[in-house]
Amino acid sequence: MRKIQMVDLIGQYADIREDVQEAFDRILQSAAFINGPEVAAFQKDLETYLGVKHVIPCANGTDALQIAMMGLGLKPGDEVITADFTFAATVEVIGLLQLTPVLVDVDPHHFNIDPEAIERAITPRTKAIVPVHLFGQCADMERIMEIARKHDLFVIEDNAQAIGANYQFSDGSRKKAGTIGHVGATSFFPSKNLGAYGDGGAIFTDNDDLAHTIRGIVNHGMYERYYHDVIGVNSRLDSLQAAVLRAKLPHLDRYCDRRREAARYYSRAFEGHPMLTVPETVRSCSGICETCDCHVFHQYTLRVGGGKRDALAQHLGSNGIPYGIYYPVPLHRQKAYTDPRFRESDYPVTNQLSEEVLSLPMHTELDKEQLEYITKTVLAFLNGED
Ligand SMILES: *Cc1c(COP(=O)(O)O)cnc(C)c1O
């Protein structure tokens, strides 16, 4: 059996090697490293793939979130509601801009922000909601957009983990993750579902004015060369990264299929086990779903009951199976973000998840033999055979 990796990018490279090398050579020969034609071409390709009017590439996913908030004109003291159970980047940029983060609890089945908790947290100072499409599927965007309309709030989607995911509304219409709210932000960190060979990110919007504002912000607040109308940042996607992303984009749906196949294998093996809860999808197709394309499984995350998570993790580690614990500490308990307004009793689900979640190896190169070994090792341990 091949050595199991948490993320394996080598196999993907074999497929796109010629495209990438040819593009790299072209870029190196032209020396157009920043804002070259490759970046413009990738931007167009991604706009088409997502069905969104504007893609603005930038340097990474954290910048994408920050720039989206700057573009919307959020001001110090404005309250921004987001999930307690996410990667810290989401709340970090809220803090950096001196906005006030308001952390709310998540749903125990699909791990995404709980719309009812959002509604309870709204005050006259609330200006925006940042749903995070955690582990590869959209939050309940239909409900969140309803709440946003009712209270006149912006919705900024943190789509770092769900690029390529679809979202189906109750009337049957569909949109791509990240294109539902007023603005979406994504990351092309190498291990994300669409990953560069370095850092990268992008912002999406259908709003022409907002897109224009953001295009200036990413480039030092310049709308005309050397005229700085607003305080901006320096956040650019470089041409080499754009070339990698452009080579990978035509394969993204196939990458997502491969991840879903692995997820189905896992869920078939684990579903119904008394100590395990398999990940559920947000809407309509709970459990194992054969045709659904709303989840792109950035992570395959189990809940392990009975206080056995850490012991199982250790067992996996000593049997050559890498794992992840995303995320071991809820944001409201992180030193940087503690706030007397956050009460433990407001976060029962996040607190429990932080003790139960365990993410298994998930990437496009997992084969049957590896999946069988992983599932057998998990089950044998929990059933006391090991
Ligand atoms: C990865 C990630 C980010 C940040 O992306 P970078 O490109 O690493 O800055 C933000 N939010 C979430 C949920 C992420 O997973």
The ligand as an SDF file (V2000), in Angstrom:
LIG
                    3D

 15 15  0  0  0  0  0  0  0  0999 V2000
   -7.8000   28.5840    4.6140 C   0  0  0  0  0  0  0  0  0  0  0  0
   -8.8710   29.4000    5.1830 C   0  0  0  0  0  0  0  0  0  0  0  0
   -8.8100   30.7970    5.2010 C   0  0  0  0  0  0  0  0  0  0  0  0
   -7.5720   31.5800    4.8810 C   0  0  0  0  0  0  0  0  0  0  0  0
   -6.9940   31.3490    3.6630 O   0  0  0  0  0  0  0  0  0  0  0  0
   -5.4340   31.7190    3.4240 P   0  0  0  0  0  0  0  0  0  0  0  0
   -5.3030   31.6500    1.9410 O   0  0  0  0  0  0  0  0  0  0  0  0
   -4.6330   30.6650    4.1270 O   0  0  0  0  0  0  0  0  0  0  0  0
   -5.1890   33.0650    3.9610 O   0  0  0  0  0  0  0  0  0  0  0  0
   -9.9120   31.5070    5.6500 C   0  0  0  0  0  0  0  0  0  0  0  0
  -11.0130   30.8860    6.0830 N   0  0  0  0  0  0  0  0  0  0  0  0
  -11.0980   29.5330    6.1100 C   0  0  0  0  0  0  0  0  0  0  0  0
  -12.3660   28.9040    6.5930 C   0  0  0  0  0  0  0  0  0  0  0  0
  -10.0410   28.7470    5.6690 C   0  0  0  0  0  0  0  0  0  0  0  0
  -10.1450   27.4150    5.7070 O   0  0  0  0  0  0  0  0  0  0  0  0
  1  2  1  0
  2  3  1  0
  2 14  2  0
  3  4  1  0
  3 10  2  0
  4  5  1  0
  5  6  1  0
  6  7  2  0
  6  8  1  0
  6  9  1  0
 10 11  1  0
 11 12  2  0
 12 13  1  0
 12 14  1  0
 14 15  1  0
M  END
$$$$
